[in-house]
Amino acid sequence: MNKAASVWWQAGTIYQIYPRSFQDSNGDGIGDLKGIVGRLPYLRQLGVDAIWISPIFPSPMADFGYDISDYIDIHPLFGTLDDFDALLEAAHESGLKVILDLVPNHTSDEHPWFVGSRSSRDNPKRDWYIWRDPKPDGSAPTNWLSEFGGSAWQYDEATGQYYYHAFLDRQPDLNWRNPDVRDAIYEVMRFWMRRGVDGFRVDVIWHLIKDDQFRDNPANPNYVAGRPPHETLVTLYSADRPETQDVVAEMRQVVDEFEDRVLIGEVYLPIDRLVAYYGENLGGAHLPFNFALLSAPWHAPDIADLIARYEAALPLGAWPNWVLGNHDRPRVATRVGEAQSRVAAMLLLTLRGTPTLYYGDEIGMKQVPIAPDQVQDPFEKNVPGIGVGRDGCRTPMQWASETHAGFTSGVPWLPLGDDYRENNAVALAVDPQSILTLYVKLIALRKRTPELVFGSYDPMETQEAVLAYRRTYDDQSVLIALNFTGEPASLHVGAGEVLVSTELDREGENVPGPLELRGNEGVIVRLR
C-alpha cells in the first residue's frame, strides 16, 4: 500500500462511541446525538478521523439497542432523524467520518417483521426468521445454545414451532437464506448511505448463515470450567458457515455502490478464520475486526507471536487493523494495568493497520465495579457470577470533576468511576504528561509519519521483556520498543533520535546505539 493509493479508513484512526454513555444533553441520564455534537471539538482535538456509533435505532432496549425494532429511524432517547442529520453534517464539517452499527443478524421481537412472522405459519414474513418443528419428544430442534445462556430455541405456543435466537429470546435471528431478507437489509444500508453515512460496522457478521441441515453442534473438548455455558459446544453448525462469505460479498457490493465507504465486520474467530472475511479477491469486508489484543496474554513474546501470525495470515493486499477495547470487553487500563496502558496505546498506534480506539481509553478509564442492584446488562443477569457483565466498560465518559463528571445534569444510567474527579478529560488535557496527552501526541505523530501508516512491519529480536519492531517506508525507518515489564531493559537499535516516549519526557533525545528503557516504558525512535 502506498501513500497515494490510501483511503481514509486506512490512514485514519477510528473512535468508538457508546452513545448511552458519551454525553447527555437533556438531563435524562442517557447520552444522545446532541451530546455527541457538543463533543465534536474534543474529538477533533484528540485527532481521530472517524466515529463509529453503537446502535441508535428504535429498540425496546432488551440488549441496549442491539435489538432493533425499526432500522430506518432514531430512538427517541437519542433524538430524531433531524438530530442525526445535524450530527452527520457537523461531523463532516469537522473532517470526521461517521460509521453506523448495523445489526442484521437479528431483530427485536417487537419488529413488525417478527410480529408478522409470529402471527401464523402462513404469514408472508414467516420465512424471514428461522422456525423449526420440535423434535418428536417436544424438545428443541437442535442442541444449539444462546450466547446469553440457555437454549437458542424458544417455543412459540401459538404456532407450535420453535424460533432460533443466537442471543436473547427477544432477539430472533433473521433467515439470511431468504433473498427477501437480504434485499430488505441492503435497502436499509442504502437508506443510511444516501443520508451520507460513511460506512457500517456489522454486528456478529459471522453468525448470519446457519446450517441448512440443522445438525447438532459438537462438544467443545477445550471448554474451561467457569467460562460462559455456550462455550461447552463448538459452533460448527450455528456460525461461520461457508455460505456466510456470499452474504459478506453482497454487503460489500452494496457499500461499493457509494463512493468512499467502508464495511467493517465484527468477527470473534481465530486468525485463520478471521481473515477469510476479507473475501475472495478482497471482495468482502474492508476490515474484519481483529480483536486478538483483547484476550492475548500481555507478554512481549506472546504479542510478538500474535502479530507475526496475523501478518502471515493476511491475504495479499489486505489492510490490517487492531482493537484494544470495546463495549463488550473489560477496559484495557484494568486488563493490563495503569502503567502498561500507556504501552498499549503506543502499540495500538504504531502497528501496521487501522487502529480503533474505544471512548474513554484515551483518558485511562478503568473497569467500574457494578453492584448487583445496579446491573443493567442482560448477559450478566442471565449468566451471573462468572464475570461476563459488560456494564463496567460502558460507564459514562469522565469529562470533568464536576457533578456526574460533566456527563449529565441528571442521574447517570450507570454509575461513574470513583476516580472521575482526578481522572477526567479536562484535568488530563492540561497535564503535559497525562495519558490523554500521550494519545494526542501518538495520533498526531501517526498522521505526519508515513512510516507509521504505510510502512512495512519488520520485527526485531524480541526479548522476554521487550517487543521491538521497525516501520519502514520509502527508505525511512522508525523503531518502536515496548517494555512489557516494570524492570529496566536495554537493546541495541542503532543511532537515532527519540520522537516520543510513553512518559513524554525524552523527545529529541539522542540514541547513540543502545536504547535504555525504563520499566513500563515505550519509545519511538527515528533511525538515522
C-alpha positions in Angstrom: 0.0 0.0 0.0 1.4 3.4 -1.0 0.5 6.8 0.3 -1.1 7.9 -3.0 -3.5 4.9 -3.0 -4.6 5.1 0.6 -8.2 5.9 1.7 -9.4 7.5 4.9 -10.2 4.2 6.7 -6.6 3.1 6.1 -4.8 6.2 7.2 -7.2 7.3 9.9 -8.0 6.4 13.5 -11.5 5.2 14.3 -13.1 6.1 17.7 -16.0 4.1 19.0 -18.8 6.0 20.8 -21.2 4.1 23.0 -23.9 6.7 22.7 -25.7 6.0 26.0 -22.6 6.9 27.9 -20.8 9.6 25.9 -22.7 12.9 26.6 -26.2 13.6 27.8 -27.7 16.9 26.5 -31.2 16.8 28.1 -30.6 15.6 31.7 -32.3 12.2 31.4 -29.0 10.4 32.4 -28.6 8.8 29.0 -26.2 10.1 26.2 -27.7 11.3 23.0 -26.9 12.7 19.5 -26.9 16.3 20.5 -24.4 15.4 23.2 -22.1 13.9 20.6 -22.4 17.1 18.5 -21.3 19.1 21.6 -18.2 16.9 22.0 -17.0 17.0 18.4 -14.4 19.7 19.2 -12.9 17.3 21.7 -12.7 14.6 19.1 -11.0 16.9 16.7 -8.5 17.9 19.3 -7.8 14.3 20.1 -7.1 13.9 16.4 -9.3 10.9 15.4 -10.6 10.7 11.9 -13.9 8.7 12.2 -16.5 7.9 14.8 -18.3 4.6 15.0 -21.6 5.0 16.9 -23.1 1.9 18.6 -26.8 1.4 17.8 -29.1 4.4 18.0 -32.2 2.9 16.3 -35.7 2.4 17.8 -35.5 -0.5 20.2 -37.1 -1.9 23.4 -33.6 -1.9 24.8 -33.6 -5.6 25.9 -29.9 -5.6 24.8 -29.4 -1.8 24.8 -30.0 -1.2 21.1 -28.8 -4.4 19.7 -32.5 -5.5 19.5 -33.8 -3.2 16.7 -37.5 -2.6 16.1 -37.0 -0.2 13.2 -33.9 0.0 11.1 -34.6 3.4 9.5 -35.3 5.7 12.4 -33.7 7.0 15.6 -34.7 6.0 19.1 -36.3 9.0 20.9 -33.8 8.5 23.8 -31.0 9.6 21.3 -33.0 12.2 19.3 -34.6 12.3 15.9 -33.7 11.8 12.3 -33.2 15.5 12.1 -30.8 15.3 15.0 -28.9 12.6 13.2 -28.7 14.6 10.0 -27.4 17.5 12.1 -24.7 15.3 13.7 -23.7 14.0 10.3 -23.4 17.5 8.9 -21.4 18.8 11.9 -19.1 15.7 11.9 -18.4 16.1 8.2 -17.7 19.8 8.6 -15.3 18.9 11.3 -13.5 16.4 9.0 -14.9 13.4 10.8 -16.4 10.4 9.1 -19.4 8.6 10.6 -19.8 4.9 10.8 -23.1 3.3 12.0 -23.6 0.0 13.7 -25.6 -2.4 11.5 -27.3 -5.3 13.3 -28.5 -7.6 10.5 -28.3 -11.0 12.3 -31.4 -10.5 14.4 -34.1 -8.0 15.2 -36.2 -7.2 18.2 -39.2 -9.5 18.8 -41.2 -6.2 18.6 -40.0 -5.5 15.0 -43.1 -5.6 12.7 -41.3 -8.3 10.6 -41.2 -10.6 13.5 -44.7 -9.7 14.8 -46.0 -10.8 11.4 -43.8 -13.9 11.3 -45.0 -15.0 14.7 -48.7 -14.4 13.9 -49.2 -17.6 11.9 -47.4 -20.2 9.9 -48.9 -18.8 6.7 -47.8 -15.2 7.2 -45.7 -13.9 4.3 -42.9 -13.0 6.9 -42.9 -16.4 8.4 -39.8 -17.5 6.5 -38.0 -14.2 7.3 -37.0 -15.9 10.6 -35.8 -19.4 11.5 -38.7 -21.6 12.6 -38.5 -25.3 13.2 -40.7 -28.1 14.4 -39.9 -29.6 17.8 -38.3 -33.0 18.0 -40.7 -35.9 18.4 -40.4 -35.6 22.2 -41.3 -31.9 22.0 -37.7 -30.7 22.7 -35.8 -28.1 20.8 -34.8 -28.8 17.2 -31.0 -28.8 17.9 -28.7 -28.5 20.8 -27.6 -25.0 19.8 -27.0 -22.7 22.7 -27.7 -18.9 23.1 -24.6 -16.8 23.8 -26.6 -15.2 26.6 -27.3 -18.5 28.3 -29.7 -21.5 27.8 -31.1 -23.0 24.6 -31.0 -20.9 21.5 -34.5 -22.1 20.7 -37.7 -20.5 22.0 -41.0 -22.4 21.8 -44.0 -20.4 20.4 -47.2 -21.8 21.8 -49.5 -20.1 19.3 -47.9 -21.7 16.2 -46.4 -24.8 17.7 -42.8 -24.2 16.5 -39.5 -23.0 17.9 -37.7 -19.9 16.6 -33.9 -19.5 16.8 -32.1 -16.8 18.7 -28.4 -16.7 19.0 -28.6 -14.1 21.8 -31.7 -13.2 23.9 -35.1 -14.8 23.2 -36.2 -11.2 22.5 -33.7 -11.1 19.6 -34.9 -13.6 17.0 -32.4 -14.4 14.2 -33.3 -13.4 10.7 -33.2 -16.1 8.0 -30.4 -14.9 5.7 -31.1 -17.8 3.3 -34.2 -15.9 2.3 -33.4 -13.4 -0.5 -36.2 -11.0 0.6 -34.4 -10.6 4.0 -31.2 -9.8 2.2 -32.8 -7.3 0.0 -34.6 -5.6 2.9 -31.3 -5.2 4.9 -29.5 -4.0 1.8 -32.1 -1.3 1.4 -31.5 -0.3 5.0 -27.8 0.2 4.2 -28.7 2.3 1.1 -31.1 4.4 3.2 -28.3 5.4 5.6 -25.6 5.8 2.9 -27.9 8.1 0.9 -28.1 10.3 4.0 -24.3 10.5 4.0 -23.2 7.7 6.4 -19.6 6.7 5.6 -19.9 3.0 6.4 -21.0 0.3 8.7 -19.7 -1.9 11.4 -21.7 -5.1 11.0 -22.6 -6.8 14.3 -21.8 -10.6 14.6 -21.3 -10.9 10.9 -20.0 -14.5 11.3 -23.4 -15.6 12.6 -25.5 -14.7 9.6 -25.9 -18.1 8.0 -26.8 -21.3 9.9 -26.5 -24.9 8.8 -29.4 -25.8 6.4 -29.5 -29.3 7.8 -29.7 -28.1 11.4 -27.2 -30.6 12.7 -26.3 -30.6 16.4 -23.1 -28.8 17.4 -20.2 -31.0 18.7 -19.0 -30.8 22.3 -16.0 -28.4 22.9 -13.1 -30.6 24.2 -11.3 -27.4 25.2 -14.1 -26.0 27.4 -12.8 -24.4 30.6 -15.0 -24.6 33.7 -16.2 -21.2 34.7 -16.5 -19.9 31.2 -19.9 -19.0 29.7 -22.1 -22.0 29.2 -22.4 -21.6 25.4 -18.7 -22.4 25.1 -19.4 -26.0 26.0 -20.2 -26.5 22.3 -18.2 -25.7 19.2 -20.5 -23.5 17.0 -19.7 -25.6 13.9 -23.2 -25.5 12.5 -24.6 -22.3 14.0 -22.0 -19.8 13.0 -19.2 -19.2 10.5 -20.8 -21.3 7.8 -19.0 -21.2 4.4 -22.1 -19.5 2.8 -21.6 -16.5 5.0 -18.9 -15.3 2.7 -21.5 -15.0 -0.1 -23.5 -12.6 2.1 -20.5 -10.6 3.1 -19.6 -10.2 -0.6 -23.1 -9.0 -1.3 -22.9 -6.4 1.5 -19.6 -5.2 0.1 -21.3 -4.8 -3.3 -24.0 -2.6 -1.7 -21.4 -0.5 0.0 -19.4 -0.2 -3.2 -22.5 1.4 -4.9 -21.5 4.5 -3.0 -18.1 6.3 -3.2 -15.5 6.1 -0.4 -17.5 4.0 2.1 -16.2 1.3 4.4 -17.5 -2.1 5.5 -16.2 -3.4 8.9 -17.2 -6.8 10.3 -17.4 -7.9 13.9 -15.7 -11.3 13.9 -14.7 -13.1 17.1 -12.8 -16.0 15.4 -9.3 -17.4 15.4 -7.0 -15.5 13.0 -7.1 -18.2 10.3 -10.9 -17.9 10.1 -11.0 -14.1 10.7 -9.0 -13.3 7.6 -11.5 -15.3 5.4 -13.9 -12.3 5.9 -11.7 -10.2 3.6 -13.4 -12.3 1.0 -12.3 -13.7 -2.3 -10.1 -11.2 -4.1 -10.6 -8.9 -1.2 -14.3 -8.6 -2.1 -15.6 -9.0 1.4 -15.2 -6.7 4.5 -12.6 -4.0 4.1 -11.8 -4.5 7.8 -12.8 -7.7 9.6 -12.2 -6.5 13.1 -9.1 -8.1 14.7 -9.8 -8.5 18.4 -6.8 -10.6 19.2 -5.3 -8.0 21.6 -8.4 -8.1 23.7 -7.6 -11.6 25.0 -3.9 -12.1 24.3 -1.5 -12.7 27.3 0.2 -9.3 28.0 3.8 -10.5 27.5 6.2 -9.4 24.8 6.8 -12.8 23.2 3.1 -13.6 23.1 2.3 -10.3 21.5 5.2 -10.7 19.0 3.9 -14.1 18.1 0.3 -12.8 17.7 1.4 -10.0 15.3 3.5 -12.4 13.3 0.7 -14.9 12.9 -1.8 -12.2 11.9 0.6 -10.6 9.4 1.4 -14.0 7.9 -2.3 -14.9 7.6 -3.4 -11.7 5.8 -4.4 -12.2 2.2 -2.2 -10.3 -0.3 -3.2 -6.7 -0.3 -5.5 -6.9 2.7 -5.3 -4.0 5.1 -4.8 -4.9 8.8 -6.5 -3.4 11.8 -6.2 -3.6 15.6 -8.5 -3.0 18.5 -7.6 -2.5 22.2 -11.1 -2.1 23.7 -14.8 -2.1 23.0 -18.2 -2.2 24.6 -18.1 -5.9 25.2 -14.7 -6.4 26.9 -13.1 -5.1 30.2 -11.3 -1.8 29.9 -7.7 -2.0 28.8 -6.4 0.0 31.8 -7.9 -2.7 34.0 -6.8 -5.6 31.9 -3.1 -4.6 31.6 -2.8 -2.1 34.5 -2.4 1.6 34.5 1.3 1.7 33.7 1.0 -0.7 30.8 -2.0 1.1 29.4 0.4 3.7 28.0 2.5 0.9 26.4 -0.7 -0.5 24.9 -1.6 2.9 23.5 1.8 3.1 21.7 1.4 -0.4 20.4 -2.1 0.3 19.0 -1.0 3.4 17.2 2.3 2.1 15.7 1.3 -1.3 14.4 0.6 -1.7 10.7 -3.1 -1.2 10.0 -6.1 0.9 11.2 -6.4 1.5 14.9 -9.8 1.6 16.6 -10.0 3.4 20.0 -12.8 2.9 22.5 -14.2 6.0 24.1 -12.6 6.8 27.5 -9.5 4.6 26.9 -7.7 7.8 25.9 -8.1 9.0 29.5 -7.3 5.7 31.0 -10.9 4.9 32.2 -10.9 1.7 34.3 -13.5 -1.0 34.6 -16.1 0.2 37.1 -17.4 -2.3 39.6 -21.1 -2.7 39.3 -23.2 -3.6 42.4 -25.8 -6.4 41.9 -28.7 -3.9 42.2 -27.1 -1.7 39.5 -26.6 -4.4 36.9 -28.2 -3.5 33.6 -26.5 -6.0 31.2 -28.8 -8.9 30.2 -25.8 -11.2 29.8 -24.8 -10.7 33.4 -28.4 -11.2 34.5 -28.8 -14.4 32.6 -25.3 -15.8 33.5 -24.5 -14.2 36.8 -21.3 -14.5 38.9 -18.7 -15.5 36.3 -17.6 -12.1 35.2 -19.3 -11.7 31.9 -21.0 -8.4 32.7 -20.4 -5.6 30.3 -21.7 -2.7 32.3 -18.3 -1.9 33.8 -16.8 -0.9 30.4 -19.9 1.1 29.4 -20.0 3.6 32.2 -20.3 7.4 31.4 -17.4 9.2 29.9 -15.5 11.1 32.6 -15.4 14.6 31.2 -14.7 16.8 34.2 -14.5 16.9 38.0 -18.0 18.4 38.4 -21.1 16.5 39.5 -21.6 13.4 37.4 -18.3 14.1 35.6 -19.9 16.6 33.3 -21.8 13.7 31.6 -25.3 14.7 32.7 -27.2 17.1 34.8 -29.5 14.2 35.8 -28.8 10.7 37.3 -26.4 8.7 35.1 -27.9 5.4 33.8 -24.7 3.6 35.1 -22.5 4.6 38.0 -19.4 6.6 37.4 -15.9 5.5 38.2 -14.8 6.6 41.7 -11.7 8.4 40.2 -13.6 10.8 37.9 -12.7 13.9 39.9 -9.0 13.4 39.2 -9.2 11.2 36.1 -11.2 13.2 33.6 -10.7 14.8 30.2 -10.5 18.4 31.4 -7.8 17.7 34.0 -5.8 15.4 31.7 -5.9 17.8 28.8 -3.8 20.4 30.7 -1.3 17.8 32.1 1.6 17.6 29.7 2.4 14.1 30.8 -1.1 12.6 31.0 -2.2 9.5 29.1 -4.6 11.8 27.1 -1.6 14.0 26.1 0.2 10.8 25.1 -2.8 9.7 22.9 -2.9 13.2 21.3 0.8 13.0 20.5 0.7 9.5 19.2 -2.3 10.1 16.9 -0.6 13.3 15.6 2.7 11.5 15.1 0.9 8.8 13.1 -0.7 11.4 10.9 2.6 13.1 10.0 4.8 10.0 9.8 4.2 7.9 6.6 6.2 5.0 8.1 3.6 4.5 10.8 0.8 4.3 8.3 2.2 2.9 5.1 5.4 1.3 6.3 6.3 -2.3 6.4 6.3 -4.2 9.7 9.7 -5.6 10.5 10.0 -7.4 13.8 13.3 -7.3 15.7 14.5 -9.9 18.0 12.1 -9.8 20.9 13.4 -10.2 24.5 11.3 -11.7 27.3 10.6 -8.1 28.4 10.7 -6.0 25.2 8.8 -6.1 22.0 10.6 -4.2 19.2 9.9 -3.6 15.6 10.7 -1.2 12.7 8.2 0.5 10.4 9.9 1.4 7.1 8.6 3.4 4.2 10.5 5.0 1.3 13.9 4.1 2.8 13.0 5.9 6.1 12.5 3.9 9.4 11.2 4.4 12.8 11.7 1.9 15.6 9.2 1.1 18.3 10.5 -0.5 21.5 8.0 -1.5 24.2 8.9 -2.7 27.7 6.2 -5.0 29.0 7.6 -5.3 32.4 8.3 -3.0 35.4 12.0 -3.5 35.2 14.5 -1.5 33.2 15.7 -3.0 29.9 18.0 -2.2 27.1 18.6 -3.1 23.5 20.8 -2.1 20.7 18.9 -0.2 18.0 21.5 1.8 16.1 21.8 5.6 16.1 18.6 7.7 16.2 16.5 10.3 17.9 13.6 9.8 20.3 10.3 11.0 18.8 8.2 10.2 21.8 8.3 8.2 25.0 5.3 6.9 26.8 6.5 9.1 29.7 6.5 12.2 27.4 9.9 13.4 28.7 12.5 12.2 26.2 11.5 13.9 22.9 14.6 14.8 20.9 17.0 12.7 23.0 19.9 11.3 21.0 20.2 7.5 20.9 23.9 6.6 20.2 23.1 2.9 19.6 22.0 1.3 22.9 18.4 2.3 23.9 17.7 2.3 27.6 14.1 1.7 28.6 12.6 2.3 32.0 10.1 -0.1 33.4 6.7 0.1 31.7 8.1 2.5 29.0 7.6 2.5 25.3 9.8 4.6 22.9 9.6 5.6 19.3 13.0 6.3 17.7 13.6 7.9 14.3 16.6 5.9 13.0 19.4 7.6 11.2 
